Amino acid sequence: MTAEPIPPLRPLKPADLEPCLALDGLALGGIWTPAQWQRELEDDRRPGLGVWRGADLLAMASGWLVVDELHITLVAVAPTQRRLGLGRLVLLGLLAAARQGGAERATLEVASGNSAARALYGGCGFRDAGIRHGYYRKGEDALIQWLKLDATEAGRLECG
């Protein structure tokens, strides 16, 4: 049996509002409202990428470009598509797009108990730099992580 090829990345657009809302709800419990998503999808300084199979959004990542920093706001993968490398794919695509847009560093917050996300980010070189106590809805702490984008060998981004 041959594994199905991973579809290519493509930028998220305002027309992708409904699939983004659906994946947000399915993978993250609905962290953003429709108005927040619309703002994300319309703003050129808020890059977003998705992996699609037909009309199905399988994974997405988005962030905010602020001067020379990318603040990663989310990485989401459909529960049925996890552990296939899609999170890594959208994260690396977002980091590469940000670097092309002039970003030198990337930052994010991750729930202290989210071992899968922490492994993904750590494998990509993110390091803990602080903590936000009680940051998430249920009171869980957030780890603040940073990555220097120009520190990668030969300018190539990769995750271990």
C-alpha positions as CSV (number, residue, x, y, z in Angstrom):
1,M,0.0,0.0,0.0
2,T,1.4,3.4,-1.0
3,A,1.1,6.4,1.2
4,E,-0.9,9.2,-0.2
5,P,1.3,12.2,-1.2
6,I,1.1,15.3,1.0
7,P,-0.7,18.1,-0.9
8,P,1.1,21.4,-1.4
9,L,0.8,24.4,0.9
10,R,-1.2,27.4,-0.2
11,P,-1.8,30.7,1.5
12,L,-5.0,31.1,3.4
13,K,-7.4,33.7,1.8
14,P,-10.6,35.5,3.0
15,A,-12.6,32.9,1.0
16,D,-11.2,30.2,3.3
17,L,-13.1,31.5,6.4
18,E,-15.5,28.6,6.8
19,P,-12.8,25.8,6.5
20,C,-10.6,27.8,8.9
21,L,-13.4,28.0,11.4
22,A,-14.2,24.3,11.0
23,L,-10.6,23.2,11.6
24,D,-10.2,25.7,14.4
25,G,-13.2,24.1,16.1
26,L,-12.2,20.6,15.4
27,A,-8.5,20.8,16.3
28,L,-8.4,23.6,18.9
29,G,-11.9,23.9,20.3
30,G,-12.7,27.1,18.5
31,I,-10.2,29.6,19.8
32,W,-11.2,32.4,17.4
33,T,-14.6,34.0,16.5
34,P,-15.6,34.5,12.8
35,A,-14.7,38.2,13.1
36,Q,-11.2,37.3,14.4
37,W,-10.7,34.8,11.6
38,Q,-11.9,37.3,9.0
39,R,-9.3,39.8,10.3
40,E,-6.6,37.1,10.2
41,L,-7.4,36.2,6.6
42,E,-7.6,39.8,5.3
43,D,-4.4,41.3,6.8
44,D,-1.3,41.0,4.7
45,R,0.9,41.2,7.8
46,R,-0.8,38.0,9.2
47,P,0.4,35.2,7.0
48,G,-1.4,31.9,7.0
49,L,-0.8,28.7,5.1
50,G,-2.9,25.6,4.7
51,V,-2.7,22.0,3.5
52,W,-5.8,21.0,1.5
53,R,-7.1,17.8,0.1
54,G,-9.9,18.9,-2.3
55,A,-12.2,21.1,-0.2
56,D,-10.9,19.7,3.1
57,L,-8.4,21.9,5.1
58,L,-6.1,19.3,6.8
59,A,-3.7,21.6,8.6
60,M,-3.0,25.3,8.9
61,A,-0.6,27.7,10.6
62,S,-0.8,31.5,10.9
63,G,1.0,34.3,12.5
64,W,1.5,38.1,12.8
65,L,4.6,39.8,11.3
66,V,5.6,42.7,13.6
67,V,8.7,44.5,12.3
68,D,11.3,41.7,12.2
69,E,9.4,39.1,14.3
70,L,6.8,36.5,13.5
71,H,4.4,35.8,16.3
72,I,2.9,32.4,15.6
73,T,-0.7,32.5,16.6
74,L,-1.7,28.9,15.8
75,V,-0.7,25.6,14.3
76,A,-3.7,23.2,13.8
77,V,-4.0,19.7,12.3
78,A,-7.2,17.8,11.9
79,P,-7.3,15.0,14.5
80,T,-7.6,12.3,11.8
81,Q,-4.5,13.7,10.0
82,R,-2.1,14.0,13.0
83,R,1.3,12.3,13.1
84,L,1.7,12.5,9.3
85,G,4.1,15.5,9.3
86,L,1.4,18.1,8.4
87,G,2.1,20.3,11.5
88,R,5.7,20.4,10.6
89,L,4.9,21.2,7.0
90,V,2.7,24.2,7.8
91,L,5.1,25.4,10.5
92,L,8.1,25.3,8.2
93,G,6.2,27.0,5.4
94,L,5.1,29.8,7.8
95,L,8.6,30.3,9.1
96,A,10.0,30.4,5.5
97,A,7.4,32.9,4.4
98,A,8.1,35.1,7.5
99,R,11.8,35.0,6.8
100,Q,11.1,36.1,3.2
101,G,9.0,38.9,4.7
102,G,12.0,40.1,6.7
103,A,11.5,38.3,10.0
104,E,14.6,37.4,11.9
105,R,12.9,35.7,14.9
106,A,9.8,33.8,15.7
107,T,7.9,33.4,18.9
108,L,4.9,31.5,20.2
109,E,3.1,30.4,23.3
110,V,2.4,26.7,23.9
111,A,0.4,25.1,26.6
112,S,2.9,23.6,29.1
113,G,1.0,20.2,29.0
114,N,0.8,20.0,25.2
115,S,3.7,17.5,24.7
116,A,3.0,16.9,21.0
117,A,3.2,20.6,20.2
118,R,6.2,21.1,22.5
119,A,8.0,18.2,20.7
120,L,7.2,19.8,17.3
121,Y,8.4,23.2,18.3
122,G,11.5,21.9,20.1
123,G,12.4,19.8,17.0
124,C,12.3,22.9,15.0
125,G,14.7,24.7,17.3
126,F,12.3,26.8,19.5
127,R,13.5,27.2,23.0
128,D,11.7,28.2,26.2
129,A,12.2,31.8,27.2
130,G,9.5,32.4,29.8
131,I,6.1,31.4,31.2
132,R,2.7,33.0,31.3
133,H,0.9,31.6,34.4
134,G,-2.7,30.8,33.9
135,Y,-2.7,32.0,30.3
136,Y,-5.2,29.5,28.8
137,R,-8.9,29.2,29.4
138,K,-8.7,26.4,31.9
139,G,-5.8,28.1,33.8
140,E,-3.0,26.1,32.1
141,D,0.4,27.9,31.9
142,A,1.9,28.9,28.5
143,L,5.5,28.5,27.7
144,I,6.9,31.4,25.7
145,Q,9.3,30.1,23.0
146,W,11.6,31.8,20.6
147,L,13.6,30.8,17.5
148,K,16.2,32.8,15.7
149,L,15.4,32.4,12.0
150,D,18.8,33.4,10.7
151,A,20.6,30.8,12.9
152,T,19.8,27.9,10.6
153,E,22.6,26.2,8.7
154,A,22.9,27.7,5.1
155,G,19.6,29.5,5.7
156,R,17.6,26.3,5.5
157,L,14.8,25.8,7.9
158,E,14.2,22.2,9.1
159,C,12.7,20.3,12.0
160,G,14.3,17.3,13.6
